[in-house]
Amino acid sequence: MSDDGAKGNGEDEQRPRRPETAAGRRARRRAAGDEAKQPAAVGASKAGRGSSASKPAKGKGSGTAATKRDDEEKRSIFARIARFLREVVAELRKVIWPTRKQMVTYTAVVLAFVAFMVALVWVLDWVFAKAVFGLFG
């Protein structure tokens, strides 16, 4: 099956394309985050301005850092490792991965730079070896 059949239904014209730059992806993510936060912010502002009932409790109540630390120490080593791995996976999902074209470009630049530096060090080593041999002969 070709991709042309899927594109012919008119859905691609309505859906925005994926941004090609990191700045475009950040802007898209910010816009999506603002849309998700907006209903809650509107509801909170209508709930009664200045009322303390809508504000979360601060201070020595539940959820303090000491309580969380005590709970963390009580967990087994396996539970802590599992939590760590879940957090690693969550962070990796936030990474903006380069496209194949970007990766090929970055790899070529790195290889060219490394080849240049190897040649430079080889030339300097050869020059200094000749100078030392000529001086102390």
N, C-alpha and C positions, 0 to 999 in steps of 0.2 A: 504494500500500500504506500502511496506517495504522500508527502506532506501537503501537496497542492490541494488534495481533497479536503483536508482538515481546515485549510485556510480559506476555502471558498465559501464557508458558511457565514462570514461577516463578523465573527467574534474578534478577530485580531484587530480590526479597525477600531473597535470600541475599547479594547484593553490597551493600556499604555505599555510601551516597550520597556524592557529592562534597561535602566540607566547604564551607560558604559563607563562612567567615572565614579570614583568613591564619593565625591561630593554629591552627585546625583542620587546615589543610593542612600546617603545620609539624609538628604532632603525628603526622599520618598518615605523613609522610616519615620522621620519627624512628623510628616503629614499624617501618616497612619496612626502614630501615637497620639497626636492632637485630636484626631477624630474619636479615638477610643476613650480619651480622657474627658472630652467635652460634655457628654451627658451626665457624668458624675459631678463635674464641676457646676453645671447648671442646676442640678438637683440640690447640691450642697448650698448653693447661694440662695435658693428659694426656701431652704429649710428653716430659716429663722436667723436673721442676722444678729450676731452678738450673743446668741444663746450658748451657754457652756455645755449643754447636753450633747450637741453635735460634735464637740471637740474631743479627741482622744485624751485619756488621762495620762499625765506626765508625772514623773517623780519615782517614788519608791514602790510603785504598784507592781503588778505582774508584768513579766516580760523584760525585766531589767537585765543588764549584762551579766551580773553575778549569777542569776538564776539560770541563764542560758549556759554559762560556763560550767555550773554544777551539773546540769543535765548532760552536757557534752562529756564530762569526765566519767559519768556513770555508764555511758554506752560502751559496748564491747569494741575491741579493736576492729572486728570485721564490719560492724555497723559504721564505724568512722571511715574505714577504707571505702565502703560502698558509697557513703555520702560524698566523699572526696571525688570518686570516679564520676558520680552523677553531676557534680558541679563542674568537673573538667569537660564533660560532654556538653553541658549547657553553655559553657564559655566558648567552646569550639563552634557551636552553632551561631554565635554572634560574629565570628570572624568573616570578613569580606574576602573571599577567596579569589585569586586572580583567574582571569580567563586563560584558555590555552594559548592564545596569541600573546598575551602579556607574559605568561610564563616562559615561552620560547624567547621572547625579546630579552627578559631579565637574565635568562640563562646565557644567551649569547653575549650580553654585556659583561657578565661576570667572567666568562671564559676568556674573552678578549682582554679584560683587565688583568687577570691572572697571568696570561701569556706575556703581556707587556711587562709586568713586574718581574717575572722569571727572566726574561731577556735583559732587563735593566740590571738585575743583580748579577747575572752572568757576565755582562760587559764590564761592570764595575769591578768584579772579582778578577777578571782577566787583566784589566788596566792596573789594578793595585799589585797583582802578582808580578807583572812586567816591571813595575816601578821598584818594587822591593828587590827583585832579582837584579835589576840594573844598578841599584844603589849598593847592595851588599854582595853582589855577584859571585 
